[in-house]
Amino acid sequence: MSLELLSKLETKIQAALETIELLKLELEEEKQKSVGLSEQNQLLQQELNSWNEKVTGLVGLLNNQID
């Protein structure tokens, strides 16, 4: 193999390694976003359950007043 071909190969390998590193960083950022969204979703689910319980209680009070 000539020196020129080895140089081209080295350049391509270096570019591939840089791309891999960038993709790893991007993946880590997306994982962190996912964790944040999961936590937010859990909080919103708890809030929804709380509101559902309050509404159910109020409807129950209204039904008791009607009966």
HTML snippet that shows the backbone in 3Dmol.js (N, CA, C, O; Angstrom):
<script src="https://3Dmol.org/build/3Dmol-min.js"></script>
<div id="view" style="width:600px;height:400px;position:relative"></div>
<script>
const pdb = `
ATOM      1  N   MET A   1       0.834  -1.173   0.000  1.00  0.00           N
ATOM      2  CA  MET A   1       0.000   0.000   0.000  1.00  0.00           C
ATOM      3  C   MET A   1       0.885   1.244   0.000  1.00  0.00           C
ATOM      4  O   MET A   1       1.922   1.293   0.661  1.00  0.00           O
ATOM      5  N   SER A   2       0.470   2.192  -0.717  1.00  0.00           N
ATOM      6  CA  SER A   2       1.287   3.398  -0.787  1.00  0.00           C
ATOM      7  C   SER A   2       1.003   4.297   0.421  1.00  0.00           C
ATOM      8  O   SER A   2      -0.009   4.156   1.107  1.00  0.00           O
ATOM      9  N   LEU A   3       1.920   5.209   0.646  1.00  0.00           N
ATOM     10  CA  LEU A   3       1.776   6.157   1.743  1.00  0.00           C
ATOM     11  C   LEU A   3       0.532   7.026   1.568  1.00  0.00           C
ATOM     12  O   LEU A   3      -0.127   7.393   2.541  1.00  0.00           O
ATOM     13  N   GLU A   4       0.228   7.344   0.327  1.00  0.00           N
ATOM     14  CA  GLU A   4      -0.948   8.172   0.046  1.00  0.00           C
ATOM     15  C   GLU A   4      -2.237   7.454   0.456  1.00  0.00           C
ATOM     16  O   GLU A   4      -3.125   8.062   1.053  1.00  0.00           O
ATOM     17  N   LEU A   5      -2.336   6.154   0.134  1.00  0.00           N
ATOM     18  CA  LEU A   5      -3.519   5.380   0.507  1.00  0.00           C
ATOM     19  C   LEU A   5      -3.633   5.255   2.022  1.00  0.00           C
ATOM     20  O   LEU A   5      -4.727   5.353   2.579  1.00  0.00           O
ATOM     21  N   LEU A   6      -2.500   5.038   2.686  1.00  0.00           N
ATOM     22  CA  LEU A   6      -2.511   4.949   4.143  1.00  0.00           C
ATOM     23  C   LEU A   6      -2.948   6.277   4.766  1.00  0.00           C
ATOM     24  O   LEU A   6      -3.672   6.294   5.761  1.00  0.00           O
ATOM     25  N   SER A   7      -2.515   7.354   4.191  1.00  0.00           N
ATOM     26  CA  SER A   7      -2.895   8.675   4.690  1.00  0.00           C
ATOM     27  C   SER A   7      -4.398   8.901   4.528  1.00  0.00           C
ATOM     28  O   SER A   7      -5.050   9.421   5.433  1.00  0.00           O
ATOM     29  N   LYS A   8      -4.947   8.509   3.373  1.00  0.00           N
ATOM     30  CA  LYS A   8      -6.379   8.646   3.143  1.00  0.00           C
ATOM     31  C   LYS A   8      -7.166   7.778   4.118  1.00  0.00           C
ATOM     32  O   LYS A   8      -8.184   8.204   4.664  1.00  0.00           O
ATOM     33  N   LEU A   9      -6.683   6.556   4.329  1.00  0.00           N
ATOM     34  CA  LEU A   9      -7.333   5.647   5.266  1.00  0.00           C
ATOM     35  C   LEU A   9      -7.317   6.225   6.678  1.00  0.00           C
ATOM     36  O   LEU A   9      -8.319   6.171   7.391  1.00  0.00           O
ATOM     37  N   GLU A  10      -6.188   6.771   7.069  1.00  0.00           N
ATOM     38  CA  GLU A  10      -6.064   7.374   8.394  1.00  0.00           C
ATOM     39  C   GLU A  10      -7.037   8.536   8.540  1.00  0.00           C
ATOM     40  O   GLU A  10      -7.668   8.687   9.586  1.00  0.00           O
ATOM     41  N   THR A  11      -7.164   9.350   7.513  1.00  0.00           N
ATOM     42  CA  THR A  11      -8.086  10.486   7.538  1.00  0.00           C
ATOM     43  C   THR A  11      -9.527  10.009   7.694  1.00  0.00           C
ATOM     44  O   THR A  11     -10.293  10.576   8.473  1.00  0.00           O
ATOM     45  N   LYS A  12      -9.889   8.973   6.956  1.00  0.00           N
ATOM     46  CA  LYS A  12     -11.248   8.446   7.038  1.00  0.00           C
ATOM     47  C   LYS A  12     -11.523   7.830   8.400  1.00  0.00           C
ATOM     48  O   LYS A  12     -12.614   7.989   8.949  1.00  0.00           O
ATOM     49  N   ILE A  13     -10.548   7.136   8.940  1.00  0.00           N
ATOM     50  CA  ILE A  13     -10.716   6.536  10.265  1.00  0.00           C
ATOM     51  C   ILE A  13     -10.876   7.633  11.314  1.00  0.00           C
ATOM     52  O   ILE A  13     -11.731   7.535  12.194  1.00  0.00           O
ATOM     53  N   GLN A  14     -10.063   8.667  11.220  1.00  0.00           N
ATOM     54  CA  GLN A  14     -10.156   9.784  12.170  1.00  0.00           C
ATOM     55  C   GLN A  14     -11.525  10.454  12.080  1.00  0.00           C
ATOM     56  O   GLN A  14     -12.127  10.778  13.104  1.00  0.00           O
ATOM     57  N   ALA A  15     -12.014  10.660  10.865  1.00  0.00           N
ATOM     58  CA  ALA A  15     -13.335  11.265  10.676  1.00  0.00           C
ATOM     59  C   ALA A  15     -14.421  10.366  11.271  1.00  0.00           C
ATOM     60  O   ALA A  15     -15.362  10.854  11.897  1.00  0.00           O
ATOM     61  N   ALA A  16     -14.290   9.067  11.075  1.00  0.00           N
ATOM     62  CA  ALA A  16     -15.267   8.120  11.631  1.00  0.00           C
ATOM     63  C   ALA A  16     -15.249   8.158  13.155  1.00  0.00           C
ATOM     64  O   ALA A  16     -16.305   8.135  13.786  1.00  0.00           O
ATOM     65  N   LEU A  17     -14.064   8.217  13.748  1.00  0.00           N
ATOM     66  CA  LEU A  17     -13.949   8.277  15.209  1.00  0.00           C
ATOM     67  C   LEU A  17     -14.559   9.566  15.759  1.00  0.00           C
ATOM     68  O   LEU A  17     -15.215   9.549  16.800  1.00  0.00           O
ATOM     69  N   GLU A  18     -14.346  10.665  15.069  1.00  0.00           N
ATOM     70  CA  GLU A  18     -14.938  11.932  15.492  1.00  0.00           C
ATOM     71  C   GLU A  18     -16.462  11.881  15.406  1.00  0.00           C
ATOM     72  O   GLU A  18     -17.161  12.380  16.288  1.00  0.00           O
ATOM     73  N   THR A  19     -16.966  11.273  14.339  1.00  0.00           N
ATOM     74  CA  THR A  19     -18.409  11.129  14.184  1.00  0.00           C
ATOM     75  C   THR A  19     -18.980  10.263  15.298  1.00  0.00           C
ATOM     76  O   THR A  19     -20.036  10.573  15.850  1.00  0.00           O
ATOM     77  N   ILE A  20     -18.297   9.198  15.624  1.00  0.00           N
ATOM     78  CA  ILE A  20     -18.746   8.311  16.706  1.00  0.00           C
ATOM     79  C   ILE A  20     -18.798   9.072  18.027  1.00  0.00           C
ATOM     80  O   ILE A  20     -19.760   8.931  18.782  1.00  0.00           O
ATOM     81  N   GLU A  21     -17.788   9.866  18.310  1.00  0.00           N
ATOM     82  CA  GLU A  21     -17.761  10.647  19.552  1.00  0.00           C
ATOM     83  C   GLU A  21     -18.913  11.645  19.598  1.00  0.00           C
ATOM     84  O   GLU A  21     -19.566  11.794  20.630  1.00  0.00           O
ATOM     85  N   LEU A  22     -19.160  12.320  18.494  1.00  0.00           N
ATOM     86  CA  LEU A  22     -20.271  13.267  18.443  1.00  0.00           C
ATOM     87  C   LEU A  22     -21.610  12.561  18.651  1.00  0.00           C
ATOM     88  O   LEU A  22     -22.487  13.067  19.351  1.00  0.00           O
ATOM     89  N   LEU A  23     -21.755  11.401  18.042  1.00  0.00           N
ATOM     90  CA  LEU A  23     -22.995  10.641  18.204  1.00  0.00           C
ATOM     91  C   LEU A  23     -23.160  10.146  19.641  1.00  0.00           C
ATOM     92  O   LEU A  23     -24.278  10.102  20.156  1.00  0.00           O
ATOM     93  N   LYS A  24     -22.063   9.776  20.285  1.00  0.00           N
ATOM     94  CA  LYS A  24     -22.133   9.366  21.692  1.00  0.00           C
ATOM     95  C   LYS A  24     -22.601  10.526  22.565  1.00  0.00           C
ATOM     96  O   LYS A  24     -23.432  10.340  23.454  1.00  0.00           O
ATOM     97  N   LEU A  25     -22.071  11.726  22.313  1.00  0.00           N
ATOM     98  CA  LEU A  25     -22.478  12.902  23.075  1.00  0.00           C
ATOM     99  C   LEU A  25     -23.954  13.212  22.838  1.00  0.00           C
ATOM    100  O   LEU A  25     -24.693  13.521  23.774  1.00  0.00           O
ATOM    101  N   GLU A  26     -24.367  13.127  21.593  1.00  0.00           N
ATOM    102  CA  GLU A  26     -25.767  13.382  21.257  1.00  0.00           C
ATOM    103  C   GLU A  26     -26.680  12.362  21.928  1.00  0.00           C
ATOM    104  O   GLU A  26     -27.747  12.714  22.430  1.00  0.00           O
ATOM    105  N   LEU A  27     -26.263  11.104  21.936  1.00  0.00           N
ATOM    106  CA  LEU A  27     -27.042  10.053  22.576  1.00  0.00           C
ATOM    107  C   LEU A  27     -27.181  10.315  24.074  1.00  0.00           C
ATOM    108  O   LEU A  27     -28.259  10.135  24.640  1.00  0.00           O
ATOM    109  N   GLU A  28     -26.109  10.731  24.706  1.00  0.00           N
ATOM    110  CA  GLU A  28     -26.137  11.029  26.145  1.00  0.00           C
ATOM    111  C   GLU A  28     -27.097  12.189  26.427  1.00  0.00           C
ATOM    112  O   GLU A  28     -27.854  12.146  27.397  1.00  0.00           O
ATOM    113  N   GLU A  29     -27.066  13.219  25.585  1.00  0.00           N
ATOM    114  CA  GLU A  29     -27.994  14.346  25.747  1.00  0.00           C
ATOM    115  C   GLU A  29     -29.444  13.881  25.616  1.00  0.00           C
ATOM    116  O   GLU A  29     -30.306  14.294  26.391  1.00  0.00           O
ATOM    117  N   GLU A  30     -29.702  13.029  24.643  1.00  0.00           N
ATOM    118  CA  GLU A  30     -31.059  12.528  24.431  1.00  0.00           C
ATOM    119  C   GLU A  30     -31.509  11.658  25.596  1.00  0.00           C
ATOM    120  O   GLU A  30     -32.680  11.691  25.974  1.00  0.00           O
ATOM    121  N   LYS A  31     -30.595  10.880  26.169  1.00  0.00           N
ATOM    122  CA  LYS A  31     -30.928  10.072  27.340  1.00  0.00           C
ATOM    123  C   LYS A  31     -31.304  10.970  28.509  1.00  0.00           C
ATOM    124  O   LYS A  31     -32.262  10.685  29.228  1.00  0.00           O
ATOM    125  N   GLN A  32     -30.557  12.053  28.705  1.00  0.00           N
ATOM    126  CA  GLN A  32     -30.864  12.983  29.784  1.00  0.00           C
ATOM    127  C   GLN A  32     -32.214  13.652  29.562  1.00  0.00           C
ATOM    128  O   GLN A  32     -32.983  13.824  30.508  1.00  0.00           O
ATOM    129  N   LYS A  33     -32.508  14.027  28.330  1.00  0.00           N
ATOM    130  CA  LYS A  33     -33.809  14.607  28.015  1.00  0.00           C
ATOM    131  C   LYS A  33     -34.920  13.604  28.312  1.00  0.00           C
ATOM    132  O   LYS A  33     -35.969  13.956  28.852  1.00  0.00           O
ATOM    133  N   SER A  34     -34.668  12.358  27.952  1.00  0.00           N
ATOM    134  CA  SER A  34     -35.658  11.308  28.169  1.00  0.00           C
ATOM    135  C   SER A  34     -35.950  11.131  29.653  1.00  0.00           C
ATOM    136  O   SER A  34     -37.106  10.982  30.049  1.00  0.00           O
ATOM    137  N   VAL A  35     -34.908  11.147  30.469  1.00  0.00           N
ATOM    138  CA  VAL A  35     -35.087  11.018  31.912  1.00  0.00           C
ATOM    139  C   VAL A  35     -35.899  12.200  32.434  1.00  0.00           C
ATOM    140  O   VAL A  35     -36.816  12.021  33.235  1.00  0.00           O
ATOM    141  N   GLY A  36     -35.565  13.394  31.985  1.00  0.00           N
ATOM    142  CA  GLY A  36     -36.302  14.585  32.402  1.00  0.00           C
ATOM    143  C   GLY A  36     -37.766  14.520  32.006  1.00  0.00           C
ATOM    144  O   GLY A  36     -38.645  14.877  32.791  1.00  0.00           O
ATOM    145  N   LEU A  37     -38.025  14.066  30.791  1.00  0.00           N
ATOM    146  CA  LEU A  37     -39.405  13.959  30.326  1.00  0.00           C
ATOM    147  C   LEU A  37     -40.160  12.880  31.090  1.00  0.00           C
ATOM    148  O   LEU A  37     -41.352  13.032  31.359  1.00  0.00           O
ATOM    149  N   SER A  38     -39.485  11.802  31.438  1.00  0.00           N
ATOM    150  CA  SER A  38     -40.125  10.741  32.225  1.00  0.00           C
ATOM    151  C   SER A  38     -40.508  11.256  33.609  1.00  0.00           C
ATOM    152  O   SER A  38     -41.591  10.961  34.115  1.00  0.00           O
ATOM    153  N   GLU A  39     -39.612  12.024  34.212  1.00  0.00           N
ATOM    154  CA  GLU A  39     -39.904  12.598  35.525  1.00  0.00           C
ATOM    155  C   GLU A  39     -41.069  13.580  35.435  1.00  0.00           C
ATOM    156  O   GLU A  39     -41.956  13.578  36.288  1.00  0.00           O
ATOM    157  N   GLN A  40     -41.064  14.414  34.404  1.00  0.00           N
ATOM    158  CA  GLN A  40     -42.149  15.368  34.215  1.00  0.00           C
ATOM    159  C   GLN A  40     -43.466  14.634  33.988  1.00  0.00           C
ATOM    160  O   GLN A  40     -44.501  15.029  34.523  1.00  0.00           O
ATOM    161  N   ASN A  41     -43.425  13.581  33.203  1.00  0.00           N
ATOM    162  CA  ASN A  41     -44.621  12.791  32.936  1.00  0.00           C
ATOM    163  C   ASN A  41     -45.171  12.190  34.227  1.00  0.00           C
ATOM    164  O   ASN A  41     -46.382  12.182  34.446  1.00  0.00           O
ATOM    165  N   GLN A  42     -44.291  11.693  35.068  1.00  0.00           N
ATOM    166  CA  GLN A  42     -44.713  11.097  36.332  1.00  0.00           C
ATOM    167  C   GLN A  42     -45.396  12.148  37.220  1.00  0.00           C
ATOM    168  O   GLN A  42     -46.429  11.873  37.832  1.00  0.00           O
ATOM    169  N   LEU A  43     -44.811  13.351  37.285  1.00  0.00           N
ATOM    170  CA  LEU A  43     -45.411  14.422  38.079  1.00  0.00           C
ATOM    171  C   LEU A  43     -46.784  14.812  37.535  1.00  0.00           C
ATOM    172  O   LEU A  43     -47.724  15.033  38.298  1.00  0.00           O
ATOM    173  N   LEU A  44     -46.888  14.892  36.221  1.00  0.00           N
ATOM    174  CA  LEU A  44     -48.171  15.240  35.615  1.00  0.00           C
ATOM    175  C   LEU A  44     -49.219  14.147  35.846  1.00  0.00           C
ATOM    176  O   LEU A  44     -50.398  14.443  36.040  1.00  0.00           O
ATOM    177  N   GLN A  45     -48.789  12.899  35.824  1.00  0.00           N
ATOM    178  CA  GLN A  45     -49.711  11.795  36.110  1.00  0.00           C
ATOM    179  C   GLN A  45     -50.222  11.876  37.549  1.00  0.00           C
ATOM    180  O   GLN A  45     -51.403  11.647  37.813  1.00  0.00           O
ATOM    181  N   GLN A  46     -49.317  12.207  38.476  1.00  0.00           N
ATOM    182  CA  GLN A  46     -49.726  12.352  39.877  1.00  0.00           C
ATOM    183  C   GLN A  46     -50.710  13.509  40.034  1.00  0.00           C
ATOM    184  O   GLN A  46     -51.697  13.406  40.763  1.00  0.00           O
ATOM    185  N   GLU A  47     -50.427  14.605  39.342  1.00  0.00           N
ATOM    186  CA  GLU A  47     -51.320  15.758  39.399  1.00  0.00           C
ATOM    187  C   GLU A  47     -52.687  15.413  38.811  1.00  0.00           C
ATOM    188  O   GLU A  47     -53.717  15.808  39.355  1.00  0.00           O
ATOM    189  N   LEU A  48     -52.695  14.684  37.712  1.00  0.00           N
ATOM    190  CA  LEU A  48     -53.949  14.261  37.086  1.00  0.00           C
ATOM    191  C   LEU A  48     -54.743  13.363  38.034  1.00  0.00           C
ATOM    192  O   LEU A  48     -55.956  13.518  38.174  1.00  0.00           O
ATOM    193  N   ASN A  49     -54.059  12.434  38.676  1.00  0.00           N
ATOM    194  CA  ASN A  49     -54.741  11.547  39.624  1.00  0.00           C
ATOM    195  C   ASN A  49     -55.332  12.344  40.777  1.00  0.00           C
ATOM    196  O   ASN A  49     -56.443  12.066  41.229  1.00  0.00           O
ATOM    197  N   SER A  50     -54.592  13.327  41.248  1.00  0.00           N
ATOM    198  CA  SER A  50     -55.080  14.174  42.336  1.00  0.00           C
ATOM    199  C   SER A  50     -56.343  14.925  41.915  1.00  0.00           C
ATOM    200  O   SER A  50     -57.325  14.975  42.655  1.00  0.00           O
ATOM    201  N   TRP A  51     -56.303  15.505  40.721  1.00  0.00           N
ATOM    202  CA  TRP A  51     -57.477  16.228  40.227  1.00  0.00           C
ATOM    203  C   TRP A  51     -58.666  15.275  40.030  1.00  0.00           C
ATOM    204  O   TRP A  51     -59.808  15.624  40.331  1.00  0.00           O
ATOM    205  N   ASN A  52     -58.385  14.085  39.529  1.00  0.00           N
ATOM    206  CA  ASN A  52     -59.470  13.112  39.347  1.00  0.00           C
ATOM    207  C   ASN A  52     -60.119  12.756  40.682  1.00  0.00           C
ATOM    208  O   ASN A  52     -61.341  12.639  40.775  1.00  0.00           O
ATOM    209  N   GLU A  53     -59.296  12.585  41.712  1.00  0.00           N
ATOM    210  CA  GLU A  53     -59.830  12.271  43.038  1.00  0.00           C
ATOM    211  C   GLU A  53     -60.679  13.425  43.565  1.00  0.00           C
ATOM    212  O   GLU A  53     -61.746  13.200  44.136  1.00  0.00           O
ATOM    213  N   LYS A  54     -60.210  14.664  43.375  1.00  0.00           N
ATOM    214  CA  LYS A  54     -60.969  15.835  43.829  1.00  0.00           C
ATOM    215  C   LYS A  54     -62.297  15.938  43.100  1.00  0.00           C
ATOM    216  O   LYS A  54     -63.332  16.177  43.723  1.00  0.00           O
ATOM    217  N   VAL A  55     -62.276  15.761  41.784  1.00  0.00           N
ATOM    218  CA  VAL A  55     -63.512  15.861  40.996  1.00  0.00           C
ATOM    219  C   VAL A  55     -64.472  14.750  41.399  1.00  0.00           C
ATOM    220  O   VAL A  55     -65.672  14.987  41.540  1.00  0.00           O
ATOM    221  N   THR A  56     -63.957  13.550  41.582  1.00  0.00           N
ATOM    222  CA  THR A  56     -64.804  12.431  42.001  1.00  0.00           C
ATOM    223  C   THR A  56     -65.434  12.728  43.361  1.00  0.00           C
ATOM    224  O   THR A  56     -66.613  12.454  43.582  1.00  0.00           O
ATOM    225  N   GLY A  57     -64.647  13.281  44.254  1.00  0.00           N
ATOM    226  CA  GLY A  57     -65.182  13.646  45.565  1.00  0.00           C
ATOM    227  C   GLY A  57     -66.265  14.702  45.469  1.00  0.00           C
ATOM    228  O   GLY A  57     -67.293  14.606  46.139  1.00  0.00           O
ATOM    229  N   LEU A  58     -66.038  15.715  44.634  1.00  0.00           N
ATOM    230  CA  LEU A  58     -67.047  16.762  44.462  1.00  0.00           C
ATOM    231  C   LEU A  58     -68.328  16.226  43.827  1.00  0.00           C
ATOM    232  O   LEU A  58     -69.430  16.603  44.225  1.00  0.00           O
ATOM    233  N   VAL A  59     -68.179  15.356  42.851  1.00  0.00           N
ATOM    234  CA  VAL A  59     -69.355  14.746  42.219  1.00  0.00           C
ATOM    235  C   VAL A  59     -70.106  13.912  43.246  1.00  0.00           C
ATOM    236  O   VAL A  59     -71.337  13.905  43.268  1.00  0.00           O
ATOM    237  N   GLY A  60     -69.371  13.218  44.088  1.00  0.00           N
ATOM    238  CA  GLY A  60     -70.005  12.443  45.157  1.00  0.00           C
ATOM    239  C   GLY A  60     -70.780  13.341  46.105  1.00  0.00           C
ATOM    240  O   GLY A  60     -71.891  13.000  46.513  1.00  0.00           O
ATOM    241  N   LEU A  61     -70.207  14.484  46.461  1.00  0.00           N
ATOM    242  CA  LEU A  61     -70.919  15.429  47.327  1.00  0.00           C
ATOM    243  C   LEU A  61     -72.192  15.939  46.656  1.00  0.00           C
ATOM    244  O   LEU A  61     -73.237  16.050  47.296  1.00  0.00           O
ATOM    245  N   LEU A  62     -72.096  16.244  45.377  1.00  0.00           N
ATOM    246  CA  LEU A  62     -73.278  16.708  44.650  1.00  0.00           C
ATOM    247  C   LEU A  62     -74.352  15.633  44.604  1.00  0.00           C
ATOM    248  O   LEU A  62     -75.536  15.923  44.776  1.00  0.00           O
ATOM    249  N   ASN A  63     -73.945  14.411  44.374  1.00  0.00           N
ATOM    250  CA  ASN A  63     -74.914  13.296  44.343  1.00  0.00           C
ATOM    251  C   ASN A  63     -75.565  13.115  45.698  1.00  0.00           C
ATOM    252  O   ASN A  63     -76.760  12.830  45.768  1.00  0.00           O
ATOM    253  N   ASN A  64     -74.818  13.272  46.769  1.00  0.00           N
ATOM    254  CA  ASN A  64     -75.395  13.125  48.113  1.00  0.00           C
ATOM    255  C   ASN A  64     -76.389  14.241  48.394  1.00  0.00           C
ATOM    256  O   ASN A  64     -77.381  14.013  49.086  1.00  0.00           O
ATOM    257  N   GLN A  65     -76.151  15.439  47.877  1.00  0.00           N
ATOM    258  CA  GLN A  65     -77.050  16.572  48.084  1.00  0.00           C
ATOM    259  C   GLN A  65     -78.352  16.359  47.311  1.00  0.00           C
ATOM    260  O   GLN A  65     -79.423  16.763  47.764  1.00  0.00           O
ATOM    261  N   ILE A  66     -78.253  15.725  46.152  1.00  0.00           N
ATOM    262  CA  ILE A  66     -79.438  15.504  45.319  1.00  0.00           C
ATOM    263  C   ILE A  66     -80.294  14.407  45.912  1.00  0.00           C
ATOM    264  O   ILE A  66     -81.522  14.493  45.908  1.00  0.00           O
ATOM    265  N   ASP A  67     -79.642  13.372  46.425  1.00  0.00           N
ATOM    266  CA  ASP A  67     -80.394  12.234  46.992  1.00  0.00           C
ATOM    267  C   ASP A  67     -80.994  12.656  48.283  1.00  0.00           C
ATOM    268  O   ASP A  67     -81.670  11.863  48.938  1.00  0.00           O
TER     269      ASP A  67
END
`;
const viewer = $3Dmol.createViewer("view");
viewer.addModel(pdb, "pdb");
viewer.setStyle({}, {cartoon: {color: "spectrum"}});
viewer.zoomTo();
viewer.render();
</script>
